[in-house]
């Protein structure tokens, strides 16, 4: 086949997005794995291993769980109780802060380099530090080795609010890429109907859901979102055993399994990929670390939206509407004095 014939064959098997030819099928991989706690360089090495493996299988998109870089502190109490201030808790937070990363920063550059060398789009869950406040963040990278931007979790859940700050409307991106429009909602943000609606309004097609929720009931939420949004949903959760965490007598690991043996499962994963029509394409995996991979037929999006387009022909803006404030919210604004 001549080079011209090869190009024409590629274009025949492509779907046009905003006038740009895109492949009608995209191979996507979720990495279901645990952080190496209190060791960010080792966690980056682990991420590299899985990114290389996913790319070797032809994946064009690789999605990691919530807080993979820096760690999701499952069961950590940081010495907290109402009206109590605890020195051990302060020391624990000092270690946790040290494991977080600056955005941008050297770890972000490393991740961008990994995305570029392996020719993949990369969505990475990370704990971001901005001064001494931490944020639960999703980072986006292109196959050209570029850091595209970030989404900060808008509302941390329960005790997370004591250790993480809250995001604002300035980091709700949906990136228009050759493999589809890509965005993210982190963990229980997926239960926020208005946030989901904002993503739908931005045209999200590949909806990434990095999470720490490994409960089987979570699957129902992911199925609903795929059908509600008419989009592919990729839910990435860590699979963790007790031995993955540092030893500490104050940890409360899980209410599912009080087994304190090293091999006890404390986060059972459940990573899953679901089509816009509600078909489970891969997963859920509740058994082990590993890769969950599926081919996404982007033509399924149009098929799903024939009957239901939540922010299109099935919306009712004369009755129901949403306003999203995308301005950054800063606690202090300095107005320079004119000399």
N, C-alpha and C positions, 0 to 999 in steps of 0.2 A: 504494500500500500504506500502511495506517495505521501509526502508530508502534507500536501494540500488535502488529500483524501482523509488523512488522519484528523486534520483540523475540522473538516466538514462533518466527520463522524462524531466528533466531540460535541459540536454545536447541535447536531440533531438530538443528542441525548442530554441536552441542557434545558434549564428553565430560565426565563428572563426575569430578573429582579431589578426594577428601576432601569430597564433598558440594558442591563449588563447580563451576559450569559453566565449562568451558574449551573453547576452539576445538579441533575434532578435527584441524585442520591448522595447523601453525605454519611460517611462512617463516623460515628461518635462513640467515645469510650468514657465511662465513669471509672475512676480509681476509688476503690473501697479499701481503705487502709488507715492505720493508726499513726498519729504523730509520734516522733521520738521526743518524749517530754524533756524539757529543760535543755534541749540540744538542737538548736535551729540549724547549724551546719549539717548535722546528721539527717535531719528531716528533709533538707534540700537534696541531699544525696539520695534519699529514699524516693523523693519525688522524681528525680532524674531517672532512676531505674525504671519507674513505671511509665514515665513519658516516652522513654526510648522503646519500651516494650509495646506500648499502644501504637506508636508511630510505625513500628515494624509490622504491625498487623493492618496497616493502611488507614489508620484513623486520622481524620482531619480536625477533629475537635476532641480535647481531653478536659474533663471536668473533675475537680477534686472536692472533697467535703468541706463543710464549714470549719473554719479555724484550723485547717491542716497545718499551716505554718504558724507556730506559736502555741497551738494546742487548745482544744476545748477542755476546760478544767472540770470535767465531770466528777461530781462528788466532792470537789474542793469546797471548803467552808470559809477559808481565809479568816478563821477565828471569829466569825461574825455571829452576833446575837444582838437583840435590841438593847441599847444602852451599855454594850460591852466593847472594850477596846483591847485588842489582844496582840501581844508582841510577836507570837508565832505567826499569826495571820499577816502581820506587816512583812515579816521575813518571806512568807510564801508569795506575797504579791510582788516583792522585790525580784524574786526569781522569775515570776511570770512576766513582769515588765521587761526583764532582760531578754526573754525569749521572743518578744514581739519585734516587729520590723518597722522601719520608717518607710513611708511611701511618698515620693520616690526614695530609693536608697540602694545599697549594694545588693541586697537580696532580690530586690525587684529587677535589677540589672541581670542577675544570674538567671532568674526565671524567664526574662525576655530572651536571653541568649539561648536557653533551652528550647523555647518555643520556635525560635528562628532556625536553630540547627536541626530540629526535628520536623520542621515545616507543618506545624499544627497551630490552630487556635487553642488557647489555654485559658481556662477559668479556674482560678486558685483561691480557695478560702484561706484567709490569713488574719492574724491579730495585728492590727496596725497601731503603732504608738505615735501620738502627736503630742510632743512634750511628755507629760506624765499621765495623760488620759489615753486609754486604750479604746479601740473600735474593732468590732467584728466586721470584716471587710471581704468583699469579693473583688479580685483583681483580674483584669482582662488583658490578654496578649495576642498579638497577631503572628502568622507564620513568617512575617518579615522581620521578626525579632523586635517588634515595637510594643511598648507598654501603652495600651489604649486608654486605660483609665480604671476607675474603681466605683464600687457601690458600697456605701457604709450602711450597715443594718440600722433601720429607722428606730426600732423598738426592741431592745433586749428583753428577754423573758425572765421573770421572777428574779432570782439572786444575780443573774447576769447584769442587772441594772446597777448593782453595787460595784462592779469591776469594769464595765464597759460604758462608754458614752453613747449618746443617741445620734444617729445620722440626721441629715436634713435633706431637703428637696434638691440640693445642688448635685447630688450623686445618685441620680436615678437614670442611668444610661441604658439605651438600647442601641447597639452598634449595627449599622447596616453593612454587612459583610458579603463577600461572594458566596458564602455557604448559607446565608439567611440572616435574619435580624436576631441578634443575640443579646440577651439580658439575664438578670438574676433577681431572685427573691430568696432571702436567707432564712431558713428554718421557719419559725412561726410568723414571719412576715407573710408567708403563704396563706395564713388564716385571715389576713387583713383584706377584705373585699375591695376597699378603695385603692390600696396599693396595687393589687392585681389589675384593677381597672386602668390605672395609670400606665402599667406596662402594656396592656392590650391596646390602649390608645396610641402608644408609640409603635405599634405594629409588630410586637415580639412574635417570632416564629419558632425560635429554639429557646425555650424557657428553662433556665438552669436553676435548680433548687438545692444548693448546698445546705445540709442540715445536720443536726445532732439528734434528730428524732428517729430512733430506730424501731419505734413501736409499730405493730402490724396495722393499727388503725390509720397510720400515716398514709398507707397505700390508697385509702379512700379519698383523701384530700388530693393526692397527686392525680388520680384518675379523673376527679371532678375538674381540676384546673385544666387538664389537657382538653377535655370536652368543652368546658366553658370558654376557654381562650382560643380553641381551634389551633392549638400549637403543640409541638413536641415538648414533652416535659422530661428533664433529666435530673432525677433526685439522687444526690450523692451524699452518703452517710459513712462515717467512720465505723469500722469493725474493730473493737478494742477488747482486750482481755485485761484482767487485773494486773498481770505482770508488765503491761505496757506503761503503767503509771508508777511514779516514785512511791516508795513506802512512806506511809504517814498514818498514825493511829486515828486521826480525826476525819478521814475520808468517809463519806457515805456514798457508796458506789451506785447502788441501784435498788429499787424496790421490787425488781423482777427476780433477782437471784441474790440471796444473802450469803452465798458461798464465798468464803474468803481465801480459797485456794488460788494459786497463781494463774491457773488456766481458766478461771471463771470468766464467762463472757459478761462484760459490763455495758457494751454497746453492740447490738446485734446486727447493725448495718441495715439491710433492706434496700440497698440502692436499686433503682429501677428506671427503665426508659419506656415511655408511653407515647403512643401516637395521638394525633389530633382527633381520631375517631374512638379513642379509649382502648386501643389494643395494646396489651403489654408486649413490647418488642424484645425486652431482655430483663432478666431478674424477676422478682427481687431475690437477692442473695442474703440469707440470714445465717450463713454457715461459716464464712471465712473471709480473709483478705483476698483481693484479686481484682480483675478487670471485668466490667460489664459492658459489652459492645453490641451495637445494633446499627444497621443501615437505615437512615431516615429518608424516606421518599417524600421530597418536598411538595410533590403534587397532591399529597394527602391533605395539605392545608386548604387548598381551594375546594376539595371535595367536602371537607368538614364544614366549611363556611357557606356552602350552598343553603343550608337550612338554618344556620345560627351564626351570626356575626355580632358578637356582644357589643362592640362599639361602632357597628355599621348598621345594616338594615334591621337588626333586632334591638337597637337602642331606642330610647324615647326621650330625647333631650328637652322637649317642651315640658316634660314632667320631672325627669331625673337628670341631674348633671353633676359634674365634679370639677372643682378648681384645684389645681396642684401648684403650690408655691415652690418654685425652683431656685429661689434666691438663697445663697448661703447665709446661715444664721451665726453671727459672731457675737460673743459676749461683750467685746470691747471694740469700738470703732474710733480710731484716732483721726481727727480733722486737723491738718497742719495749719499752723498760724501763718498768715501772709505777712511777710516783713515789709 
